[in-house]
Amino acid sequence: MGDKASTHPGAAGRAAAADHPSKLRNVVLVGHSGSGKTTLVEALALASGAVTRAGRVEDGGSLSDYDEIEHRQHRSVQLSLVPVEWEGIRINVLDTPGYADFVGELRAGLRAADAALFVVSAADGVDGATRLVWEECAAVGMPRAIVVTHLDAARADFEEMVSVCQSVFGGDDPDAVIPLYLPLRGEEGADGHAPVDGLIGLLSQRVYDYSSGTRTERDPDPEQLPQIEESRNRLIEGIISESEDETLMDRYLGGEECDVPTLIQDLEKAVARGVFHPVLAAAPAAEGARHGLGTLELLELITGGFPSPLEHEIPAVTTPEGKPRPTLTCDADGPLAAEVVKTSSDPYVGRISLVRVFSGTLRPDEVVHVSGHGLEDRGHEDHDVDERVGALSVPFGKQQRPLSKAVAGDLACVAKLNRAETGDTLSAKDDPLLMEPWVMPDPLLPVAIEAHTKADEDKLSHGLSRLVAEDPTMRLEQNPDTHQLVLWCLGEAHMGVALERLRTRYGVNVDSVPHKVSLRETFAEGADGRGRHVKQSGGHGQFAICEITVEPLPGGSGIEFVDKVVGGAVPRQFIPSVEKGIRAQAAKGVAAGYPLVDFRVTLHDGKAHSVDSSDAAFQTAGALALRECASKARIHLLEPVAELQVDVEDEYVGSVMSDLSGRRGKVSGTEQATDGHTLVRAQIPEIEISRYAVELRSLSHGTGRFARSYACHEPMPQQLAGKILEAAQNGG
């Protein structure tokens, strides 16, 4: 690492082929929006020779942000793959969006990768969302390294950023987060600013100069040696403390000089095991230059220090019926087990599935089994079907480059898998498998939508089904109580992209309308009512009279119907008709159009006609009797109450609890969740948290997460209920 200057010319314009998992590295870039991930992808592709600057500009100026929405919004909104080659190793670089609304794309990238490169800006620091992702990676032992960008920004300070990273990412072991290189500033310009144009390699004790546009090596200047020695000693101690050779530390403390090859070997092993996290620095290439600062060092770290797919544990597999299967290994000759990590639509090619092959080899035109289970609640039906694989390709910007096969450990795009959705498993048709799903965040921001025109209404169902098939962090709901079509998203930006894709990709325009919660009505007191339905208009008439009494019941009791008719006042065959009419009217509501619940109705008298009475007549009479009871009694509105669990950093607990109280919430308790995090439990009216997904993020600086579940319906405060009832009576 940093001890040799590669002469690898790259493979401009061609995708690298991989015949064995050992020749692959899958790396996901993680960091907040604006940290420089997409720019870094470009710099790596340029440095490796995978693309020329002229070719990059001709292709649209960006390899990973090529979607029209990304161009308009000037930010990444989806996972993208850019393959580069270095020293015979193919690196699948996965660029992820940094905005919290697109965390589903980030999770897909983490699933597809074997290591993570955390990109932090020297000018902006580390945000709360990035800290949470680091903790997730740490929990599963994913190898991680850190690259500091924006070194030339006015507020940039590399040493200070290293200290921040040690504090945030190091936890109990800050010495596991140490720089491998120190940035070297050039001569000050007329504005007094000295640009960073080189790096000092701490292990090699060499200067890597990028000022000419390509990397050159030289010895450090004498005045730089004291700084190198201090930082180098700390690095060596950090590496040795994670070394598998337990005698190395004693020998080092005894004055024995550690040879650089041994240190590099131990460093690479510690990085691959996920216990040591080197810090590097990078900057894009200047105009006309080939090598951006630190790009070659990053390529060397990825190929030498990050694990190959052979070292990555494969998710558990079962049969589609749920029976356990033996653990798979990353073997190109093993049984086929691949997973769709992303689904998208191309206006020219059609559906494209980005697939990670975990075991076996995927080939074009072969028939595979597609299994999809476990996402029914988000509109993804269980399915087990056989499909023929279309053409395989590797994406490179807007282009798709043909691929003859994809071996275990590789990533490839598959065309025309018509039934496969994100999260589905591809396996051999005669040996179907189902991979354990990865965790996706629940969409908690509801957006009620309506078709803009009749023509849009005809296309709406297809467009929405495609959206939720492509994005498992989206859920579609047809609410039976409010009769609204609700799209559940992760945030406003997520919603905006979904609606724009609906319009531009599927030609469907929709309007957002206020989201309604599922209110209920109930009797606050008892009342008597008489339903009289008597009509004579030639021929058979209609005659039915019934008298009822209603009484309120405790919450959750439902509707009870009691028959106390004596003497045949209402013939036996029509008593079920009265009940049917009452239940039908209760479903429609009696005050504001919401279902009426939790009451007992007693039928005690009535009248019938030997010719004109009928089932329909007594249904109508039952409904009229219930409405008369409602006109005499007070009606309460019941609102749904959610059980809320908010996971938030300790410093924001007070603000969160105060905010919940201001929303009519009742905090039921708190408990320590993980280090530095508290779980707050509360019950809160759902009407108060329709936008909580957005508001909690602002309140907790991106560190808060919450889960919600239905608890019960409770009476709504009279002042709020009165406004709704008044609006209903006025036709609002």
ZATOR-455712 format. One record per residue (C-alpha): residue number from 0; residue in one letter; x negated, y negated, z negated. Coordinates in steps of 0.25 Angstrom, whole numbers, plus 5000, padded with zeros to 4 digits. Example, Ala and Ser with C-alpha at 12.3 -4.5 7.8 and 13.67 -1.06 7.14 Angstrom:
BEGIN
{0 A {4951 5018 4969}}
{1 S {4945 5004 4971}}
END
This chain:
BEGIN
{0 M {5000 5000 5000}}
{1 G {4993 4988 5005}}
{2 D {4980 4995 5007}}
{3 K {4981 4996 5022}}
{4 A {4986 4988 5033}}
{5 S {4995 4996 5042}}
{6 T {4993 4996 5057}}
{7 H {5006 5003 5059}}
{8 P {5012 4996 5072}}
{9 G {5026 4999 5069}}
{10 A {5036 5004 5079}}
{11 A {5043 4992 5084}}
{12 G {5057 4994 5090}}
{13 R {5058 5008 5086}}
{14 A {5063 5016 5074}}
{15 A {5054 5025 5067}}
{16 A {5057 5040 5067}}
{17 A {5056 5048 5054}}
{18 D {5054 5063 5055}}
{19 H {5052 5066 5040}}
{20 P {5057 5059 5027}}
{21 S {5043 5057 5022}}
{22 K {5042 5046 5034}}
{23 L {5054 5038 5029}}
{24 R {5056 5027 5018}}
{25 N {5070 5022 5015}}
{26 V {5069 5008 5008}}
{27 V {5080 4999 5004}}
{28 L {5078 4984 5002}}
{29 V {5086 4978 4990}}
{30 G {5087 4964 4986}}
{31 H {5096 4952 4984}}
{32 S {5101 4944 4996}}
{33 G {5090 4935 5002}}
{34 S {5079 4943 4995}}
{35 G {5073 4946 5009}}
{36 K {5076 4961 5012}}
{37 T {5080 4959 5026}}
{38 T {5068 4950 5029}}
{39 L {5059 4961 5023}}
{40 V {5065 4972 5032}}
{41 E {5062 4963 5044}}
{42 A {5048 4961 5039}}
{43 L {5046 4976 5036}}
{44 A {5051 4979 5050}}
{45 L {5041 4969 5056}}
{46 A {5029 4973 5048}}
{47 S {5031 4988 5052}}
{48 G {5032 4985 5066}}
{49 A {5047 4990 5067}}
{50 V {5051 4977 5074}}
{51 T {5044 4965 5080}}
{52 R {5047 4951 5076}}
{53 A {5052 4948 5090}}
{54 G {5060 4961 5090}}
{55 R {5066 4958 5077}}
{56 V {5071 4944 5081}}
{57 E {5076 4949 5094}}
{58 D {5084 4960 5087}}
{59 G {5091 4949 5079}}
{60 G {5081 4945 5069}}
{61 S {5085 4955 5058}}
{62 L {5084 4970 5057}}
{63 S {5093 4972 5045}}
{64 D {5103 4961 5045}}
{65 Y {5108 4963 5059}}
{66 D {5123 4963 5056}}
{67 E {5131 4951 5061}}
{68 I {5137 4949 5047}}
{69 E {5122 4948 5041}}
{70 H {5118 4938 5052}}
{71 R {5130 4929 5048}}
{72 Q {5128 4931 5033}}
{73 H {5113 4930 5033}}
{74 R {5112 4942 5024}}
{75 S {5112 4957 5024}}
{76 V {5126 4964 5022}}
{77 Q {5122 4978 5025}}
{78 L {5112 4989 5024}}
{79 S {5102 4990 5035}}
{80 L {5091 4999 5039}}
{81 V {5078 4995 5046}}
{82 P {5068 5006 5048}}
{83 V {5053 5002 5049}}
{84 E {5041 5011 5050}}
{85 W {5028 5010 5043}}
{86 E {5016 5020 5043}}
{87 G {5024 5031 5049}}
{88 I {5035 5029 5039}}
{89 R {5049 5025 5043}}
{90 I {5055 5015 5033}}
{91 N {5070 5013 5032}}
{92 V {5072 4999 5027}}
{93 L {5086 4997 5021}}
{94 D {5090 4982 5020}}
{95 T {5101 4980 5010}}
{96 P {5110 4967 5008}}
{97 G {5106 4960 4995}}
{98 Y {5120 4954 4992}}
{99 A {5127 4961 4981}}
{100 D {5140 4963 4990}}
{101 F {5133 4973 4999}}
{102 V {5127 4982 4988}}
{103 G {5134 4994 4995}}
{104 E {5124 4992 5006}}
{105 L {5112 4991 4996}}
{106 R {5117 5004 4990}}
{107 A {5117 5011 5003}}
{108 G {5103 5006 5005}}
{109 L {5099 5012 4992}}
{110 R {5105 5025 4995}}
{111 A {5098 5026 5009}}
{112 A {5084 5022 5003}}
{113 D {5073 5029 4995}}
{114 A {5067 5016 4990}}
{115 A {5071 5001 4987}}
{116 L {5063 4989 4990}}
{117 F {5069 4977 4982}}
{118 V {5067 4964 4989}}
{119 V {5066 4952 4979}}
{120 S {5065 4937 4983}}
{121 A {5053 4930 4976}}
{122 A {5062 4917 4976}}
{123 D {5075 4923 4971}}
{124 G {5071 4935 4962}}
{125 V {5079 4947 4959}}
{126 D {5095 4947 4958}}
{127 G {5103 4955 4949}}
{128 A {5109 4964 4960}}
{129 T {5095 4968 4964}}
{130 R {5092 4972 4950}}
{131 L {5104 4981 4949}}
{132 V {5099 4988 4962}}
{133 W {5085 4990 4956}}
{134 E {5092 4996 4944}}
{135 E {5100 5006 4953}}
{136 C {5087 5010 4961}}
{137 A {5080 5012 4947}}
{138 A {5091 5021 4942}}
{139 V {5089 5031 4954}}
{140 G {5073 5029 4955}}
{141 M {5073 5023 4968}}
{142 P {5059 5017 4972}}
{143 R {5059 5002 4972}}
{144 A {5049 4991 4976}}
{145 I {5051 4976 4976}}
{146 V {5047 4966 4987}}
{147 V {5047 4951 4984}}
{148 T {5051 4942 4996}}
{149 H {5052 4927 4998}}
{150 L {5038 4925 4992}}
{151 D {5037 4911 5000}}
{152 A {5049 4906 4994}}
{153 A {5048 4893 4985}}
{154 R {5051 4900 4972}}
{155 A {5044 4913 4975}}
{156 D {5035 4919 4965}}
{157 F {5030 4933 4967}}
{158 E {5024 4935 4953}}
{159 E {5037 4930 4947}}
{160 M {5045 4939 4955}}
{161 V {5037 4951 4952}}
{162 S {5039 4948 4937}}
{163 V {5054 4947 4940}}
{164 C {5054 4960 4947}}
{165 Q {5047 4967 4935}}
{166 S {5057 4961 4926}}
{167 V {5069 4965 4934}}
{168 F {5065 4978 4941}}
{169 G {5054 4983 4931}}
{170 G {5063 4985 4919}}
{171 D {5055 4991 4908}}
{172 D {5043 4993 4917}}
{173 P {5039 4980 4924}}
{174 D {5026 4986 4928}}
{175 A {5033 4995 4938}}
{176 V {5036 4982 4946}}
{177 I {5023 4977 4951}}
{178 P {5018 4970 4964}}
{179 L {5009 4977 4973}}
{180 Y {5005 4965 4980}}
{181 L {5003 4950 4976}}
{182 P {5008 4939 4987}}
{183 L {4996 4930 4992}}
{184 R {4999 4916 4995}}
{185 G {4992 4909 5007}}
{186 E {4988 4895 5008}}
{187 E {4997 4884 5004}}
{188 G {5004 4876 5015}}
{189 A {5007 4862 5017}}
{190 D {5020 4864 5008}}
{191 G {5011 4869 4997}}
{192 H {5017 4883 4999}}
{193 A {5008 4895 5000}}
{194 P {5014 4907 5008}}
{195 V {5013 4921 5004}}
{196 D {5005 4928 5015}}
{197 G {4998 4939 5008}}
{198 L {4998 4950 4998}}
{199 I {4988 4955 4988}}
{200 G {4988 4970 4987}}
{201 L {4986 4974 4972}}
{202 L {4982 4988 4974}}
{203 S {4973 4986 4986}}
{204 Q {4968 4972 4981}}
{205 R {4969 4967 4996}}
{206 V {4976 4955 5002}}
{207 Y {4986 4957 5013}}
{208 D {4987 4945 5021}}
{209 Y {4999 4942 5029}}
{210 S {4996 4928 5033}}
{211 S {4993 4932 5048}}
{212 G {5006 4939 5050}}
{213 T {5000 4953 5048}}
{214 R {4994 4959 5036}}
{215 T {4979 4958 5034}}
{216 E {4970 4963 5022}}
{217 R {4959 4956 5014}}
{218 D {4953 4956 5001}}
{219 P {4959 4947 4990}}
{220 D {4952 4933 4987}}
{221 P {4944 4933 4974}}
{222 E {4953 4924 4967}}
{223 Q {4965 4934 4969}}
{224 L {4958 4945 4962}}
{225 P {4962 4942 4948}}
{226 Q {4977 4942 4952}}
{227 I {4975 4955 4959}}
{228 E {4969 4962 4948}}
{229 E {4979 4958 4938}}
{230 S {4991 4962 4946}}
{231 R {4984 4974 4952}}
{232 N {4981 4980 4938}}
{233 R {4996 4978 4934}}
{234 L {5000 4985 4947}}
{235 I {4990 4997 4944}}
{236 E {4995 4999 4930}}
{237 G {5009 4999 4935}}
{238 I {5006 5009 4946}}
{239 I {4998 5018 4936}}
{240 S {5009 5017 4925}}
{241 E {5019 5024 4936}}
{242 S {5008 5034 4941}}
{243 E {5011 5049 4940}}
{244 D {4996 5050 4936}}
{245 E {4997 5048 4921}}
{246 T {4982 5047 4919}}
{247 L {4980 5035 4929}}
{248 M {4984 5025 4919}}
{249 D {4974 5030 4908}}
{250 R {4963 5030 4919}}
{251 Y {4967 5016 4924}}
{252 L {4967 5011 4909}}
{253 G {4953 5017 4907}}
{254 G {4947 5009 4918}}
{255 E {4948 5018 4930}}
{256 E {4951 5012 4943}}
{257 C {4963 5017 4951}}
{258 D {4961 5019 4965}}
{259 V {4971 5012 4975}}
{260 P {4976 5024 4982}}
{261 T {4980 5031 4969}}
{262 L {4987 5018 4965}}
{263 I {4995 5017 4978}}
{264 Q {4999 5032 4977}}
{265 D {5004 5030 4963}}
{266 L {5011 5017 4967}}
{267 E {5018 5024 4978}}
{268 K {5022 5035 4969}}
{269 A {5028 5026 4959}}
{270 V {5035 5018 4969}}
{271 A {5041 5030 4975}}
{272 R {5046 5036 4961}}
{273 G {5053 5022 4958}}
{274 V {5045 5019 4946}}
{275 F {5036 5008 4952}}
{276 H {5041 4996 4960}}
{277 P {5030 4988 4967}}
{278 V {5033 4973 4971}}
{279 L {5029 4968 4984}}
{280 A {5030 4955 4992}}
{281 A {5035 4953 5006}}
{282 A {5038 4942 5016}}
{283 P {5043 4942 5030}}
{284 A {5033 4940 5042}}
{285 A {5030 4926 5046}}
{286 E {5033 4922 5061}}
{287 G {5024 4930 5070}}
{288 A {5019 4939 5059}}
{289 R {5021 4954 5059}}
{290 H {5019 4957 5044}}
{291 G {5027 4950 5033}}
{292 L {5020 4949 5020}}
{293 G {5021 4962 5012}}
{294 T {5028 4970 5023}}
{295 L {5017 4980 5025}}
{296 E {5015 4982 5010}}
{297 L {5030 4985 5009}}
{298 L {5029 4995 5021}}
{299 E {5018 5002 5014}}
{300 L {5025 5002 5000}}
{301 I {5038 5008 5007}}
{302 T {5030 5019 5015}}
{303 G {5020 5022 5004}}
{304 G {5028 5019 4991}}
{305 F {5042 5022 4994}}
{306 P {5047 5036 4994}}
{307 S {5051 5044 5006}}
{308 P {5065 5050 5007}}
{309 L {5059 5063 5002}}
{310 E {5057 5057 4988}}
{311 H {5072 5052 4988}}
{312 E {5082 5061 4980}}
{313 I {5094 5064 4989}}
{314 P {5108 5061 4984}}
{315 A {5115 5073 4979}}
{316 V {5124 5081 4989}}
{317 T {5136 5090 4988}}
{318 T {5146 5096 4997}}
{319 P {5157 5088 5002}}
{320 E {5166 5095 4992}}
{321 G {5156 5091 4980}}
{322 K {5148 5104 4978}}
{323 P {5134 5101 4975}}
{324 R {5123 5104 4985}}
{325 P {5108 5106 4982}}
{326 T {5100 5093 4982}}
{327 L {5094 5089 4995}}
{328 T {5080 5084 4999}}
{329 C {5076 5075 5010}}
{330 D {5073 5086 5020}}
{331 A {5075 5083 5035}}
{332 D {5078 5098 5037}}
{333 G {5087 5099 5025}}
{334 P {5103 5098 5025}}
{335 L {5108 5085 5031}}
{336 A {5112 5075 5021}}
{337 A {5114 5060 5025}}
{338 E {5122 5049 5020}}
{339 V {5128 5037 5027}}
{340 V {5123 5025 5019}}
{341 K {5129 5014 5029}}
{342 T {5140 5014 5039}}
{343 S {5141 5002 5049}}
{344 S {5148 4999 5063}}
{345 D {5141 4995 5075}}
{346 P {5149 4988 5086}}
{347 Y {5142 4996 5097}}
{348 V {5138 5009 5090}}
{349 G {5149 5011 5081}}
{350 R {5148 5017 5067}}
{351 I {5134 5018 5062}}
{352 S {5130 5026 5049}}
{353 L {5117 5023 5042}}
{354 V {5113 5037 5036}}
{355 R {5102 5041 5026}}
{356 V {5098 5056 5029}}
{357 F {5094 5062 5015}}
{358 S {5092 5076 5020}}
{359 G {5092 5083 5034}}
{360 T {5091 5077 5047}}
{361 L {5102 5069 5054}}
{362 R {5102 5070 5069}}
{363 P {5111 5063 5080}}
{364 D {5123 5071 5086}}
{365 E {5123 5081 5074}}
{366 V {5137 5084 5067}}
{367 V {5136 5080 5052}}
{368 H {5146 5081 5041}}
{369 V {5150 5068 5035}}
{370 S {5155 5068 5020}}
{371 G {5161 5056 5014}}
{372 H {5166 5057 4999}}
{373 G {5169 5049 4987}}
{374 L {5173 5035 4993}}
{375 E {5188 5037 4994}}
{376 D {5190 5025 4985}}
{377 R {5184 5016 4995}}
{378 G {5191 5021 5007}}
{379 H {5181 5031 5011}}
{380 E {5189 5044 5013}}
{381 D {5182 5058 5010}}
{382 H {5178 5064 5023}}
{383 D {5170 5076 5028}}
{384 V {5168 5076 5043}}
{385 D {5158 5081 5053}}
{386 E {5153 5070 5062}}
{387 R {5143 5070 5074}}
{388 V {5131 5061 5071}}
{389 G {5129 5050 5082}}
{390 A {5116 5044 5086}}
{391 L {5105 5041 5075}}
{392 S {5098 5028 5074}}
{393 V {5090 5019 5066}}
{394 P {5094 5005 5064}}
{395 F {5085 4993 5067}}
{396 G {5092 4980 5066}}
{397 K {5103 4980 5076}}
{398 Q {5097 4992 5084}}
{399 Q {5099 5007 5082}}
{400 R {5087 5015 5086}}
{401 P {5090 5030 5089}}
{402 L {5085 5041 5080}}
{403 S {5084 5055 5083}}
{404 K {5086 5060 5069}}
{405 A {5086 5056 5054}}
{406 V {5079 5065 5044}}
{407 A {5081 5066 5029}}
{408 G {5077 5052 5023}}
{409 D {5080 5044 5035}}
{410 L {5091 5033 5038}}
{411 A {5098 5033 5052}}
{412 C {5110 5027 5058}}
{413 V {5121 5037 5063}}
{414 A {5131 5032 5074}}
{415 K {5145 5036 5075}}
{416 L {5148 5044 5062}}
{417 N {5163 5040 5062}}
{418 R {5167 5046 5049}}
{419 A {5154 5043 5041}}
{420 E {5155 5032 5030}}
{421 T {5145 5026 5021}}
{422 G {5141 5036 5010}}
{423 D {5145 5048 5018}}
{424 T {5136 5061 5019}}
{425 L {5131 5067 5032}}
{426 S {5127 5081 5032}}
{427 A {5127 5094 5040}}
{428 K {5141 5098 5045}}
{429 D {5139 5112 5040}}
{430 D {5133 5108 5027}}
{431 P {5141 5095 5022}}
{432 L {5135 5087 5011}}
{433 L {5140 5075 5003}}
{434 M {5130 5066 4996}}
{435 E {5132 5059 4983}}
{436 P {5137 5045 4986}}
{437 W {5129 5033 4982}}
{438 V {5135 5023 4972}}
{439 M {5142 5011 4979}}
{440 P {5147 4999 4971}}
{441 D {5162 4997 4970}}
{442 P {5168 4986 4979}}
{443 L {5175 4977 4969}}
{444 L {5179 4965 4976}}
{445 P {5193 4966 4982}}
{446 V {5197 4959 4996}}
{447 A {5211 4960 5000}}
{448 I {5212 4959 5016}}
{449 E {5223 4958 5026}}
{450 A {5222 4960 5041}}
{451 H {5221 4946 5048}}
{452 T {5230 4950 5060}}
{453 K {5239 4962 5064}}
{454 A {5227 4966 5074}}
{455 D {5218 4966 5062}}
{456 E {5227 4974 5054}}
{457 D {5227 4985 5064}}
{458 K {5211 4986 5063}}
{459 L {5210 4983 5048}}
{460 S {5211 4998 5043}}
{461 H {5200 5003 5053}}
{462 G {5191 4991 5050}}
{463 L {5192 4992 5035}}
{464 S {5190 5008 5035}}
{465 R {5177 5005 5043}}
{466 L {5172 4995 5033}}
{467 V {5174 5004 5020}}
{468 A {5168 5016 5028}}
{469 E {5155 5007 5030}}
{470 D {5155 5001 5017}}
{471 P {5157 5010 5004}}
{472 T {5157 4997 4995}}
{473 M {5170 4993 5001}}
{474 R {5183 4999 4997}}
{475 L {5197 4997 5004}}
{476 E {5210 4997 4997}}
{477 Q {5224 4997 5001}}
{478 N {5230 4992 4988}}
{479 P {5244 4999 4986}}
{480 D {5249 4989 4976}}
{481 T {5245 4975 4982}}
{482 H {5245 4981 4996}}
{483 Q {5232 4974 4999}}
{484 L {5221 4979 5008}}
{485 V {5208 4977 4999}}
{486 L {5194 4978 5003}}
{487 W {5185 4980 4990}}
{488 C {5171 4974 4992}}
{489 L {5159 4971 4984}}
{490 G {5159 4956 4985}}
{491 E {5163 4945 4994}}
{492 A {5151 4946 5004}}
{493 H {5154 4961 5005}}
{494 M {5169 4957 5008}}
{495 G {5165 4947 5018}}
{496 V {5156 4956 5026}}
{497 A {5167 4967 5026}}
{498 L {5177 4957 5032}}
{499 E {5168 4952 5042}}
{500 R {5164 4966 5046}}
{501 L {5179 4969 5047}}
{502 R {5181 4957 5056}}
{503 T {5168 4958 5065}}
{504 R {5166 4974 5066}}
{505 Y {5181 4979 5066}}
{506 G {5188 4966 5071}}
{507 V {5197 4965 5059}}
{508 N {5200 4952 5053}}
{509 V {5206 4952 5038}}
{510 D {5210 4941 5028}}
{511 S {5207 4942 5014}}
{512 V {5219 4940 5004}}
{513 P {5219 4939 4989}}
{514 H {5217 4952 4982}}
{515 K {5229 4957 4974}}
{516 V {5228 4965 4961}}
{517 S {5238 4976 4959}}
{518 L {5247 4970 4949}}
{519 R {5259 4977 4942}}
{520 E {5272 4973 4937}}
{521 T {5279 4978 4924}}
{522 F {5291 4975 4915}}
{523 A {5288 4967 4903}}
{524 E {5301 4970 4897}}
{525 G {5313 4979 4899}}
{526 A {5325 4975 4908}}
{527 D {5338 4981 4914}}
{528 G {5341 4980 4928}}
{529 R {5353 4984 4938}}
{530 G {5351 4987 4952}}
{531 R {5363 4986 4961}}
{532 H {5362 4990 4976}}
{533 V {5376 4989 4982}}
{534 K {5378 4987 4997}}
{535 Q {5390 4989 5007}}
{536 S {5388 4986 5021}}
{537 G {5396 4997 5029}}
{538 G {5394 5012 5028}}
{539 H {5387 5017 5016}}
{540 G {5383 5006 5006}}
{541 Q {5373 5006 4996}}
{542 F {5376 5007 4981}}
{543 A {5367 5009 4969}}
{544 I {5367 5003 4955}}
{545 C {5357 5006 4944}}
{546 E {5354 5000 4931}}
{547 I {5340 5001 4924}}
{548 T {5332 4997 4912}}
{549 V {5317 4994 4913}}
{550 E {5307 4995 4902}}
{551 P {5292 4991 4902}}
{552 L {5282 5003 4899}}
{553 P {5267 5003 4895}}
{554 G {5257 5000 4906}}
{555 G {5254 5012 4914}}
{556 S {5267 5019 4912}}
{557 G {5272 5017 4926}}
{558 I {5287 5018 4929}}
{559 E {5297 5027 4921}}
{560 F {5311 5029 4927}}
{561 V {5322 5034 4917}}
{562 D {5335 5039 4921}}
{563 K {5346 5037 4911}}
{564 V {5358 5037 4920}}
{565 V {5370 5044 4914}}
{566 G {5383 5048 4920}}
{567 G {5378 5047 4935}}
{568 A {5379 5032 4936}}
{569 V {5367 5034 4945}}
{570 P {5368 5047 4953}}
{571 R {5356 5057 4950}}
{572 Q {5351 5057 4964}}
{573 F {5350 5041 4964}}
{574 I {5342 5040 4951}}
{575 P {5329 5043 4958}}
{576 S {5332 5033 4968}}
{577 V {5334 5022 4957}}
{578 E {5320 5026 4952}}
{579 K {5314 5026 4966}}
{580 G {5319 5012 4968}}
{581 I {5314 5007 4955}}
{582 R {5300 5012 4958}}
{583 A {5300 5007 4972}}
{584 Q {5304 4993 4966}}
{585 A {5293 4994 4955}}
{586 A {5282 4997 4966}}
{587 K {5286 4984 4973}}
{588 G {5287 4976 4960}}
{589 V {5298 4967 4954}}
{590 A {5291 4954 4951}}
{591 A {5278 4951 4959}}
{592 G {5278 4963 4969}}
{593 Y {5268 4972 4960}}
{594 P {5272 4986 4956}}
{595 L {5281 4987 4943}}
{596 V {5275 4997 4933}}
{597 D {5277 5002 4919}}
{598 F {5291 5002 4916}}
{599 R {5303 5012 4913}}
{600 V {5316 5010 4921}}
{601 T {5328 5017 4915}}
{602 L {5340 5019 4925}}
{603 H {5353 5020 4916}}
{604 D {5365 5016 4925}}
{605 G {5370 5014 4939}}
{606 K {5380 5016 4949}}
{607 A {5381 5023 4962}}
{608 H {5391 5025 4974}}
{609 S {5395 5038 4979}}
{610 V {5393 5034 4994}}
{611 D {5384 5022 4994}}
{612 S {5373 5025 4984}}
{613 S {5360 5031 4989}}
{614 D {5346 5033 4986}}
{615 A {5342 5020 4993}}
{616 A {5353 5012 4985}}
{617 F {5348 5017 4972}}
{618 Q {5333 5014 4975}}
{619 T {5337 5000 4978}}
{620 A {5346 4998 4965}}
{621 G {5334 5004 4957}}
{622 A {5325 4993 4963}}
{623 L {5335 4982 4961}}
{624 A {5337 4986 4946}}
{625 L {5322 4986 4944}}
{626 R {5321 4972 4950}}
{627 E {5332 4967 4941}}
{628 C {5325 4972 4929}}
{629 A {5313 4964 4933}}
{630 S {5321 4952 4935}}
{631 K {5325 4953 4920}}
{632 A {5312 4957 4914}}
{633 R {5298 4951 4913}}
{634 I {5288 4957 4922}}
{635 H {5273 4958 4919}}
{636 L {5262 4959 4929}}
{637 L {5252 4969 4926}}
{638 E {5238 4967 4932}}
{639 P {5227 4978 4934}}
{640 V {5216 4977 4924}}
{641 A {5202 4983 4928}}
{642 E {5192 4990 4919}}
{643 L {5179 4982 4922}}
{644 Q {5165 4987 4920}}
{645 V {5155 4976 4922}}
{646 D {5140 4980 4922}}
{647 V {5132 4967 4921}}
{648 E {5118 4962 4916}}
{649 D {5118 4959 4901}}
{650 E {5116 4944 4903}}
{651 Y {5129 4943 4911}}
{652 V {5138 4951 4901}}
{653 G {5143 4938 4894}}
{654 S {5146 4932 4907}}
{655 V {5153 4944 4912}}
{656 M {5162 4946 4899}}
{657 S {5166 4931 4899}}
{658 D {5170 4932 4914}}
{659 L {5178 4945 4911}}
{660 S {5185 4938 4900}}
{661 G {5189 4926 4909}}
{662 R {5195 4936 4918}}
{663 R {5205 4941 4908}}
{664 G {5195 4953 4906}}
{665 K {5194 4961 4893}}
{666 V {5180 4966 4890}}
{667 S {5181 4979 4883}}
{668 G {5166 4981 4881}}
{669 T {5152 4981 4885}}
{670 E {5140 4991 4886}}
{671 Q {5126 4992 4890}}
{672 A {5125 4997 4904}}
{673 T {5111 4998 4908}}
{674 D {5099 4990 4904}}
{675 G {5103 4975 4905}}
{676 H {5117 4978 4909}}
{677 T {5130 4978 4902}}
{678 L {5143 4985 4905}}
{679 V {5155 4976 4902}}
{680 R {5169 4983 4902}}
{681 A {5182 4975 4903}}
{682 Q {5196 4976 4908}}
{683 I {5200 4964 4917}}
{684 P {5212 4961 4926}}
{685 E {5209 4965 4940}}
{686 I {5214 4952 4945}}
{687 E {5202 4945 4938}}
{688 I {5191 4953 4945}}
{689 S {5195 4954 4959}}
{690 R {5182 4946 4962}}
{691 Y {5174 4951 4951}}
{692 A {5164 4958 4960}}
{693 V {5160 4944 4965}}
{694 E {5161 4937 4952}}
{695 L {5153 4947 4943}}
{696 R {5142 4946 4953}}
{697 S {5141 4931 4951}}
{698 L {5143 4932 4936}}
{699 S {5132 4942 4934}}
{700 H {5122 4937 4945}}
{701 G {5124 4950 4953}}
{702 T {5121 4960 4941}}
{703 G {5135 4963 4938}}
{704 R {5143 4976 4942}}
{705 F {5157 4980 4939}}
{706 A {5167 4992 4940}}
{707 R {5182 4991 4939}}
{708 S {5193 5001 4937}}
{709 Y {5208 4999 4935}}
{710 A {5212 4999 4920}}
{711 C {5226 4995 4919}}
{712 H {5237 4985 4922}}
{713 E {5240 4975 4911}}
{714 P {5250 4963 4911}}
{715 M {5245 4950 4918}}
{716 P {5245 4937 4910}}
{717 Q {5258 4930 4911}}
{718 Q {5252 4918 4918}}
{719 L {5246 4926 4929}}
{720 A {5257 4935 4931}}
{721 G {5267 4923 4931}}
{722 K {5260 4917 4943}}
{723 I {5260 4931 4951}}
{724 L {5275 4933 4948}}
{725 E {5278 4918 4952}}
{726 A {5271 4920 4965}}
{727 A {5278 4933 4968}}
{728 Q {5292 4926 4965}}
{729 N {5288 4915 4974}}
{730 G {5284 4925 4985}}
{731 G {5269 4922 4983}}
END
